[in-house]
Every structure is written in structure tokens, then in C-alpha cells.
Amino acid sequence: METERIGETVQETINLTPGFSRPLMDWYQVHHRDLPFRRDREPYHIWVSEIMAQQTRIEAMVQYYDRFMTLFPTVQDLAAADEDTLHRAWQGLGYYSRVRNLQKAAQIVAREGMPRSKKELQTLPGIGPYTAGAIASISFGQKAAAVDGNVLRVFARLYNIREDVMKPAVKRKIETRVLDAMIEPYGDFNQAIMELGALVCTPGTPDCAGCPVNQWCLAGDPASLPVLPEKKRKTEEKKTFLVYTDGQRIHLEKRPAKGLLAGLYGFPEGAVPEDLTGIHALPGYDHVFTHKIWHISGWLVPVDEGTLPEMYTPEEIEAGMAVPTAFQPLYKAACSLLAEGTIGRQPDSVNTPG
């Protein structure tokens, strides 16, 4: 505490930065993971990594990040990419709207330059408060909070916040706490909180004994925090897809430009005609999206060569076409049957596949 004299008035200036900030930063310097996008502060690298990490575990995401940067080493390369190449580069990450927004934003940045402030960054497609805060603090050294799920959990426990952390007012409260705690370099501070949440203050049972800020934590039962809204029940839909083949190639078609899996390659949906012969059942499975579940069945349907357009060999598909995860089991099962020479053998009866 310091004392200042202003005229005849004596004021006490108190350092309001919480005591855990420095121990947290010291811990981060020793224990942080060596990740490729942390090796420099290039805004493009930080930006792409944060978009990828939104729905993907960091350990799984790294291989996709490396591949993406090999294909699109600069924001100009990303801005100029064709749609199929872009989707193929994102294959395996899902939530393809992220990469479409990423390219839209890259095209703006290629023309106008990269914004530097959190407020300006949020004007770009696909960049919300968290990603904007990460870029502004890590790349440009600005005092900007980057509040993601890890940060919400860590601060809900540190301050024993027993309110729904997804409510806007509670998020604002936590962001204020983060800003109060921030010390320079601000980008490292944000990453330190994220890293603490990822490695120590984890969901479920946190490693309180190994936590560098344990002595400042106000939560009596940290495993019970954060408070989250009740999950909505996912809608369930039955889907039947037809995989047409001429024995060498497979029919794929682009899905509509809007809606689920927009603009990606897939198989046509429909019922199996009663008089169709020579078909083969493909193994059924469930695919889980954010808000719904598809119960998927499929049939491999032989057609004469030239009957359908848009027929591709497996080599052509795997070289440059983005088949989303929802269709991958059907595609792989069809390829296995083609490789075995199954087409032309005795067909299955038309029953719903298991």
C-alpha cells in the first residue's frame, strides 16, 4: 500500500490486483504445453488456432493446424482458396461454418489489414468476444479478457460464483474479475488461465493439490462448479442414405448451400425402392451433432456406368473432396465392399440395416 499527498489531502492507493496473478504466471512459464501456435505472436496463427480449438481438444487439433498452415501459410492464401480445398483442409474438425467464416474474414483482412483492438476484431465474420480478446492480448499486447469455458470454470471456482455462468450478466461479472487480475504480458496471462483450466482446474474433479492458486480459491466444493444451464435434449432423426456405385466409382453430391453440412459432399437421402435388386446393406450407426442425433442407415446401390453424374473413384475422393464425419462410416463401408468385389454377388433383401 502506498500513500500519496494531493494538496492537503492524504490518499491511500491500494494495489487491487489479486494475489494469485503472479503465482499463476510463474506456474505457466514452467508448465505450459509447447504448441505450434504459441511459438510466435503472429495474429493469423493465433486466430486460426482459436477458431479450430472452439469445438476440438487441443491435442487432437494440432495435427489439423499444422496441415492447414501448410496449405494456407498466409491470410492471403486462405482468402484465395477454392471451396473444395478449404473444406478438405478442415475435414475432421467438423462445424464447417467456422472455416467458411474464417475465409470470409480472411478476405476482408487481405484487403483492409488486420484490426488490432478487441472491438474492431469482433466486426470480422466468425470472431466473437473470446477470440477477439485472445488475438488482441496475445498478438497485440492489449489488456483484453478472453473468456472461454476454461476461464469461466477457473474464475467460478476461485470466487465461488454459484450462478449460471452462461448468463450474460454472470459472464460480464467474470470478465470484470479477469480484467482486475490481469498483469503483463496480458496475452500470457490469458493463456495461463486457459492452461490452468485445461491441465489442473479441469471439469469434474480438479487437481487442487497441484494448483498454483489453491490458497486463493474460495470454492468449498470446486467439483460442483461452475453452475451450467440444464442441457436441452437433442432431437433425433432417422436417416437413410443411398450410396450409388458402378462397381468402380461412388456417387457423391454437394449438399445445399444452407443448412446442416451445407456445401459439403454427401450421399442422397431416400427410401429404398421395393423393386430394387442387387443392393447391399451398410452398417447402421448414430452421428451426434450439437443439437440433434442422426440414426443412420445406408444401402450400397449398384447402377450402370453412366447412369448418374458426379461419380468418383475412392482415390479422387480422398485426394480432394471433403466428406464430413457424418458420412465417413458409410463411405468406408462402401469402399470395403468395392475392394472385396462384392458388387454383383447375391444381394441382400430390402430390410432396414442394423
C-alpha positions in Angstrom: 0.0 0.0 0.0 1.3 3.4 -1.0 0.4 6.9 0.4 0.0 9.9 -1.9 -0.3 13.5 -0.9 -2.6 15.5 -3.1 -2.6 19.1 -1.9 -3.5 18.8 1.8 -5.4 15.5 1.3 -3.7 12.2 2.1 -4.9 9.3 -0.1 -4.0 5.6 0.2 -3.5 3.9 -3.1 -4.1 0.1 -2.9 -2.9 -2.4 -5.4 -6.1 -4.3 -6.2 -4.5 -7.0 -8.3 -5.4 -10.3 -6.7 -2.5 -12.2 -5.1 -2.8 -15.2 -7.4 -1.8 -13.4 -10.6 2.0 -13.7 -10.2 2.0 -17.3 -8.9 -0.3 -18.2 -11.8 2.1 -16.6 -14.4 5.1 -18.3 -12.8 3.4 -21.6 -13.0 2.5 -21.0 -16.6 6.1 -20.3 -17.6 7.2 -23.7 -16.3 4.3 -25.9 -17.1 2.7 -24.6 -20.3 2.4 -27.0 -23.3 4.7 -26.5 -26.3 2.1 -25.8 -29.0 3.0 -24.7 -32.5 0.7 -21.6 -32.4 2.4 -20.4 -29.2 5.9 -20.2 -30.8 5.2 -16.7 -32.2 2.6 -14.0 -31.8 1.5 -13.8 -35.4 -2.2 -12.7 -35.4 -3.1 -15.1 -38.2 -1.7 -18.1 -36.3 -3.5 -17.2 -33.1 -6.7 -16.5 -35.0 -6.8 -19.9 -36.8 -5.8 -21.8 -33.7 -8.5 -20.3 -31.6 -11.2 -20.9 -34.2 -10.1 -24.6 -34.5 -10.0 -25.0 -30.7 -13.6 -23.9 -30.3 -15.0 -27.4 -30.7 -11.9 -29.6 -30.7 -9.5 -30.7 -28.0 -6.1 -29.0 -28.3 -4.2 -32.3 -28.5 -6.4 -33.5 -31.4 -6.4 -30.1 -33.1 -2.6 -29.7 -33.5 -2.3 -32.0 -36.5 -5.1 -30.2 -38.3 -3.5 -26.8 -37.5 -0.2 -28.0 -39.0 -1.9 -29.3 -42.1 -3.9 -26.1 -42.5 -0.9 -23.9 -42.2 1.0 -25.9 -44.8 -1.8 -25.4 -47.2 -2.6 -21.8 -46.3 0.6 -20.2 -44.8 -0.7 -16.7 -45.1 -4.0 -14.9 -44.7 -3.8 -14.1 -48.5 -3.5 -17.8 -49.3 -6.6 -18.6 -47.2 -8.5 -15.7 -48.8 -7.9 -17.1 -52.3 -8.6 -20.8 -51.6 -11.3 -22.5 -53.5 -14.2 -24.0 -51.6 -13.4 -27.7 -52.1 -9.7 -27.2 -51.0 -10.9 -25.3 -48.0 -13.4 -27.9 -46.9 -10.9 -30.7 -47.5 -8.4 -28.9 -45.2 -11.0 -28.7 -42.5 -12.1 -32.3 -42.8 -12.2 -34.0 -39.4 -12.8 -30.8 -37.4 -16.5 -30.5 -38.2 -18.6 -27.4 -37.8 -17.7 -26.2 -41.3 -19.4 -22.9 -40.9 -16.3 -21.9 -38.8 -13.9 -22.3 -41.8 -16.3 -20.5 -44.2 -16.5 -17.6 -41.8 -12.7 -17.8 -41.4 -12.3 -17.4 -45.1 -14.8 -14.5 -45.3 -12.9 -12.7 -42.6 -9.5 -13.5 -44.3 -10.8 -11.9 -47.5 -11.6 -8.7 -45.5 -8.2 -8.7 -43.8 -6.4 -9.3 -47.1 -8.0 -6.2 -48.4 -8.1 -3.9 -45.4 -5.5 -5.2 -42.9 -5.8 -6.9 -39.5 -7.7 -5.0 -36.8 -5.9 -4.7 -33.5 -8.5 -3.9 -30.9 -11.0 -6.4 -29.4 -13.9 -4.2 -30.5 -12.7 -4.0 -34.1 -11.8 -7.7 -34.3 -15.4 -8.5 -33.5 -16.5 -6.9 -36.7 -15.0 -9.8 -38.6 -17.2 -12.8 -39.5 -16.8 -15.6 -37.0 -14.9 -13.7 -34.4 -16.7 -13.3 -31.1 -15.6 -11.7 -27.8 -13.4 -14.6 -26.7 -11.4 -15.0 -30.0 -11.1 -11.2 -30.3 -9.7 -11.0 -26.8 -7.2 -13.7 -27.4 -5.9 -12.1 -30.6 -5.8 -8.6 -29.1 -4.0 -9.7 -26.0 -1.6 -12.3 -27.4 -0.7 -10.7 -30.7 -1.0 -7.0 -29.9 -0.4 -6.9 -26.1 -3.6 -5.3 -25.3 -5.4 -5.6 -21.9 -8.4 -7.6 -23.2 -10.1 -10.5 -21.5 -10.5 -13.8 -23.4 -13.2 -15.7 -21.5 -13.8 -19.2 -22.7 -15.1 -22.3 -20.9 -11.8 -22.9 -19.1 -11.8 -19.3 -17.8 -15.4 -19.4 -16.7 -14.7 -22.6 -14.7 -11.5 -21.3 -13.1 -13.0 -18.0 -12.0 -16.3 -19.5 -10.9 -14.2 -21.7 -8.5 -11.8 -19.0 -7.5 -14.6 -16.7 -6.5 -17.2 -19.3 -5.6 -19.7 -18.0 -8.1 -22.8 -20.1 -7.7 -24.8 -18.7 -10.6 -25.3 -20.0 -14.1 -22.0 -18.9 -15.8 -23.7 -18.8 -19.3 -26.0 -16.0 -18.3 -24.7 -12.7 -19.8 -24.6 -10.8 -16.5 -22.6 -13.6 -14.9 -20.2 -13.7 -17.8 -19.7 -9.9 -17.5 -19.0 -10.3 -13.8 -16.3 -12.9 -14.5 -14.8 -10.8 -17.3 -14.5 -7.9 -14.8 -12.7 -10.2 -12.4 -10.4 -11.3 -15.2 -9.5 -7.8 -16.1 -8.9 -6.9 -12.4 -6.5 -9.8 -12.1 -4.6 -9.2 -15.4 -0.9 -8.4 -15.3 1.5 -8.0 -18.2 2.2 -9.6 -20.6 -1.6 -9.8 -21.0 -1.6 -12.4 -23.6 0.4 -14.8 -21.4 -2.0 -14.1 -18.5 -5.0 -15.1 -20.7 -3.2 -18.2 -21.8 -2.2 -19.1 -18.2 -5.8 -19.1 -17.1 -6.7 -21.3 -20.1 -3.9 -23.7 -19.4 -4.8 -23.9 -15.8 -8.3 -24.9 -16.8 -7.1 -27.4 -19.3 -4.5 -29.1 -17.1 -5.3 -28.6 -13.5 -8.7 -26.9 -12.8 -10.4 -29.4 -15.1 -14.1 -30.3 -15.3 -15.3 -32.9 -12.8 -12.5 -33.5 -10.2 -9.8 -30.8 -10.4 -6.2 -31.3 -9.2 -6.5 -28.9 -6.2 -3.3 -30.3 -4.7 -1.3 -29.3 -7.8 -3.0 -26.0 -8.3 -0.7 -22.9 -8.1 -3.6 -20.7 -6.9 -5.2 -23.1 -4.5 -4.7 -20.8 -1.5 -6.8 -18.1 -3.1 -9.6 -20.4 -4.1 -12.9 -19.6 -2.3 -14.8 -22.7 -3.5 -15.5 -25.2 -0.7 -16.6 -27.8 -3.3 -14.8 -26.9 -6.6 -16.0 -30.0 -8.3 -19.6 -28.7 -8.1 -18.7 -25.6 -10.1 -19.3 -24.0 -12.5 -23.1 -23.9 -12.5 -24.3 -24.6 -16.0 -27.7 -24.5 -17.6 -29.6 -27.7 -18.0 -28.7 -29.4 -21.3 -31.5 -29.4 -23.8 -32.5 -32.8 -25.1 -31.2 -33.4 -28.6 -33.7 -34.0 -31.3 -33.4 -37.4 -33.0 -34.0 -38.2 -36.7 -33.8 -41.4 -38.7 -31.9 -41.0 -41.9 -31.5 -43.5 -44.9 -28.8 -42.7 -47.4 -28.2 -44.4 -50.8 -24.6 -44.9 -51.9 -24.7 -45.5 -55.6 -21.8 -47.2 -57.4 -21.0 -48.6 -60.8 -18.6 -51.0 -59.2 -15.6 -48.7 -59.6 -16.8 -45.3 -58.6 -19.1 -43.8 -56.0 -21.7 -41.1 -56.4 -21.4 -38.0 -54.3 -23.4 -34.9 -54.5 -23.0 -31.5 -52.9 -25.5 -30.6 -50.2 -27.4 -27.4 -50.4 -25.6 -24.1 -49.6 -27.6 -23.6 -46.4 -28.5 -25.9 -43.6 -26.7 -28.8 -41.8 -23.4 -29.8 -43.5 -24.0 -27.0 -46.1 -21.9 -27.2 -49.2 -20.2 -30.4 -48.3 -20.3 -33.7 -50.2 -22.6 -36.4 -49.1 -25.0 -39.2 -50.3 -28.6 -38.7 -51.4 -31.2 -39.4 -48.9 -34.3 -41.5 -49.6 -36.2 -44.7 -49.2 -35.1 -47.9 -50.9 -37.5 -48.8 -53.8 -39.2 -52.1 -53.2 -38.2 -53.5 -56.7 -34.5 -52.5 -56.4 -32.2 -55.5 -56.8 -28.5 -56.1 -56.2 -28.3 -53.8 -53.2 -26.2 -54.3 -50.1 -26.9 -53.1 -46.5 -24.3 -51.0 -44.9 -23.8 -51.0 -41.1 -26.0 -48.5 -39.3 -24.7 -46.1 -36.7 -25.6 -42.8 -34.9 -24.0 -39.5 -35.5 -24.3 -36.8 -32.9 -24.4 -33.1 -33.8 -24.6 -30.2 -31.3 -28.4 -30.2 -31.2 -29.5 -33.4 -32.9 -28.7 -37.0 -33.4 -29.0 -38.8 -36.7 -29.8 -42.6 -36.6 -28.2 -43.5 -39.9 -28.8 -46.5 -42.2 -27.4 -46.9 -45.7 -27.5 -49.1 -48.8 -24.9 -49.7 -51.4 -26.9 -49.5 -54.7 -25.4 -50.7 -58.0 -26.1 -48.7 -61.1 -24.9 -49.0 -64.7 -21.9 -46.9 -65.8 -23.0 -43.5 -67.0 -26.4 -43.7 -65.2 -25.5 -40.9 -62.7 -23.3 -37.9 -63.0 -20.8 -37.0 -60.3 -19.2 -40.4 -59.9 -15.7 -40.5 -58.3 -13.1 -43.2 -57.6 -12.1 -43.5 -53.9 -8.7 -42.1 -54.9 -10.3 -39.0 -56.3 -12.5 -38.6 -53.2 -9.6 -38.9 -50.8 -7.4 -36.6 -52.8 -9.6 -33.6 -52.8 -13.2 -33.9 -51.6 -14.5 -33.2 -48.1 -16.7 -36.0 -47.0 -17.9 -35.0 -43.5 -17.6 -37.2 -40.5 -21.3 -38.0 -40.6 -20.9 -39.8 -43.9 -17.5 -41.4 -43.3 -18.7 -44.8 -41.9 -21.0 -45.2 -45.0 -18.2 -44.2 -47.3 -15.6 -46.6 -45.7 -18.1 -49.5 -45.6 -18.9 -48.9 -49.3 -15.2 -48.8 -50.2 -14.6 -52.1 -48.4 -17.3 -53.8 -50.3 -16.0 -52.5 -53.6 -12.5 -53.6 -52.7 -13.8 -57.1 -52.0 -15.6 -57.3 -55.3 -18.9 -57.7 -53.5 -20.9 -55.8 -56.2 -22.6 -58.4 -58.3 -22.8 -61.1 -55.6 -26.2 -62.2 -54.2 -28.0 -59.2 -52.9 -29.5 -58.5 -49.6 -33.2 -58.3 -49.1 -34.6 -54.8 -48.6 -34.7 -54.7 -44.8 -33.6 -51.9 -42.5 -29.8 -52.4 -41.9 -28.6 -52.7 -38.4 
